[in-house]
Amino acid sequence: MTTIVVDEEEKGILRHALEIYLSDLREEIYKTESHETKPPLKREEIVIKELLKKIEAVKAGV
């Protein structure tokens, strides 16, 4: 496992960037008609959500 050390400002910026990307990704998933393209996009959505949960857990001191 790799560990990345970030300060509070970096954590906030990373969280914000992931939230914006997640919003764009959801729109892309909605608009995608290709059945081959949707599963990888949905997997990416799950990974982004998990990353956001981890960031929030660290922020909360869990």
Backbone as JSON, one array per atom type, in Angstrom:
{
  "sequence": "MTTIVVDEEEKGILRHALEIYLSDLREEIYKTESHETKPPLKREEIVIKELLKKIEAVKAGV",
  "N": [[0.85, -1.18, 0.0], [0.5, 2.22, -0.78], [1.28, 5.3, 0.7], [0.15, 8.58, 0.86], [1.03, 11.72, 1.89], [-0.72, 14.51, 2.8], [-1.48, 17.95, 3.41], [-3.97, 19.88, 5.25], [-5.05, 21.86, 3.54], [-4.41, 20.84, 0.99], [-5.86, 18.48, 1.12], [-8.48, 19.44, 1.18], [-8.61, 20.67, -1.35], [-8.18, 18.46, -2.99], [-10.45, 16.9, -2.34], [-12.46, 18.64, -3.27], [-11.85, 18.71, -6.03], [-12.26, 16.01, -6.71], [-15.01, 15.82, -6.19], [-16.07, 17.55, -8.14], [-15.2, 16.21, -10.44], [-16.58, 13.81, -10.08], [-19.22, 14.65, -10.4], [-19.18, 15.41, -13.11], [-18.55, 12.94, -14.19], [-20.8, 11.39, -13.55], [-22.67, 12.62, -15.21], [-21.56, 11.96, -17.68], [-21.84, 9.17, -17.59], [-24.62, 8.97, -17.61], [-25.21, 10.02, -20.14], [-23.92, 8.31, -21.85], [-24.29, 5.92, -24.32], [-23.21, 3.57, -25.09], [-22.96, 0.22, -24.3], [-20.64, -1.05, -23.66], [-18.98, 0.86, -22.65], [-20.13, 1.91, -20.33], [-19.87, 0.16, -17.92], [-17.03, 0.38, -17.08], [-16.99, 3.13, -16.5], [-18.89, 3.3, -14.45], [-17.59, 1.78, -12.53], [-15.42, 3.42, -12.05], [-16.78, 5.55, -10.9], [-17.56, 4.39, -8.49], [-15.05, 3.98, -7.29], [-14.15, 6.64, -7.02], [-16.08, 7.61, -5.21], [-15.43, 6.03, -2.99], [-12.86, 6.98, -2.45], [-13.5, 9.6, -1.72], [-14.9, 9.05, 0.64], [-12.81, 8.04, 2.2], [-11.2, 10.31, 2.41], [-12.9, 11.97, 3.88], [-13.08, 10.46, 6.21], [-10.49, 10.64, 7.2], [-10.4, 13.36, 7.6], [-12.27, 13.57, 9.64], [-10.92, 12.33, 11.6], [-11.0, 9.59, 11.9]],
  "CA": [[0.0, 0.0, 0.0], [1.21, 3.48, -0.86], [0.72, 6.35, 1.53], [0.39, 9.94, 0.39], [0.83, 12.66, 2.97], [-1.2, 15.81, 2.34], [-1.92, 18.82, 4.49], [-5.41, 20.16, 5.24], [-5.4, 22.61, 2.34], [-4.35, 19.9, -0.12], [-6.98, 17.56, 1.3], [-9.69, 20.16, 0.76], [-8.56, 20.84, -2.8], [-8.37, 17.13, -3.57], [-11.86, 16.57, -2.17], [-13.22, 19.48, -4.19], [-11.58, 18.25, -7.4], [-12.94, 14.73, -6.88], [-16.45, 16.08, -6.24], [-16.36, 18.1, -9.46], [-15.01, 15.13, -11.4], [-17.67, 12.86, -9.89], [-20.4, 15.24, -11.02], [-19.0, 15.28, -14.56], [-18.57, 11.51, -14.51], [-22.2, 10.96, -13.51], [-23.3, 13.11, -16.44], [-21.03, 11.14, -18.77], [-22.48, 7.86, -17.49], [-26.01, 9.15, -18.02], [-25.29, 10.3, -21.57], [-23.27, 7.26, -22.63], [-25.21, 4.92, -24.85], [-22.45, 2.35, -25.32], [-23.02, -0.75, -23.21], [-19.27, -1.43, -23.34], [-18.33, 1.97, -21.97], [-20.74, 2.21, -19.03], [-19.32, -0.52, -16.73], [-15.81, 1.0, -16.54], [-17.33, 4.43, -15.94], [-19.56, 3.06, -13.17], [-16.54, 1.33, -11.6], [-14.68, 4.63, -11.71], [-17.64, 6.3, -9.98], [-17.46, 3.72, -7.18], [-13.71, 4.26, -6.74], [-14.13, 8.05, -6.61], [-16.89, 7.7, -3.99], [-14.65, 5.44, -1.9], [-11.79, 7.93, -2.13], [-14.1, 10.7, -0.97], [-15.18, 8.54, 1.99], [-11.53, 7.97, 2.91], [-10.78, 11.68, 2.73], [-13.77, 12.43, 4.96], [-12.72, 9.73, 7.43], [-9.25, 11.22, 7.71], [-10.77, 14.69, 8.06], [-12.98, 13.41, 10.89], [-10.04, 11.72, 12.56], [-11.35, 8.17, 12.08]],
  "C": [[0.89, 1.24, 0.0], [0.5, 4.51, 0.0], [1.11, 7.7, 0.95], [0.08, 10.87, 1.55], [0.44, 14.01, 2.37], [-1.62, 16.65, 3.54], [-3.42, 19.13, 4.33], [-5.85, 20.91, 3.98], [-5.43, 21.67, 1.13], [-5.52, 18.91, -0.07], [-8.29, 18.2, 0.82], [-9.75, 20.33, -0.75], [-8.78, 19.52, -3.5], [-9.83, 16.7, -3.49], [-12.73, 17.34, -3.16], [-13.06, 19.01, -5.63], [-12.29, 16.93, -7.68], [-14.45, 14.9, -6.97], [-16.87, 16.64, -7.6], [-16.26, 17.01, -10.51], [-16.17, 14.13, -11.31], [-18.95, 13.38, -10.54], [-20.34, 15.11, -12.54], [-19.1, 13.82, -14.99], [-20.0, 10.97, -14.51], [-22.95, 11.4, -14.76], [-22.84, 12.27, -17.63], [-21.67, 9.75, -18.77], [-23.91, 7.93, -18.0], [-26.13, 9.29, -19.54], [-24.69, 9.19, -22.44], [-24.28, 6.2, -23.05], [-24.52, 3.57, -25.06], [-22.49, 1.44, -24.09], [-21.63, -1.21, -22.79], [-18.57, -0.37, -22.5], [-18.87, 2.2, -20.56], [-20.12, 1.47, -17.84], [-18.0, 0.06, -16.21], [-16.07, 2.37, -15.92], [-18.0, 4.28, -14.57], [-18.56, 2.59, -12.12], [-15.72, 2.53, -11.13], [-15.47, 5.47, -10.72], [-17.54, 5.7, -8.57], [-16.12, 4.04, -6.52], [-13.63, 5.7, -6.25], [-14.92, 8.24, -5.32], [-16.12, 7.14, -2.79], [-13.5, 6.36, -1.48], [-12.33, 9.1, -1.33], [-14.43, 10.28, 0.46], [-13.91, 8.49, 2.82], [-11.04, 9.35, 3.31], [-11.6, 12.22, 3.89], [-13.42, 11.73, 6.28], [-11.45, 10.29, 8.04], [-9.53, 12.61, 8.28], [-11.44, 14.62, 9.43], [-12.13, 12.76, 11.97], [-10.32, 10.26, 12.83], [-10.16, 7.32, 11.7]]
}
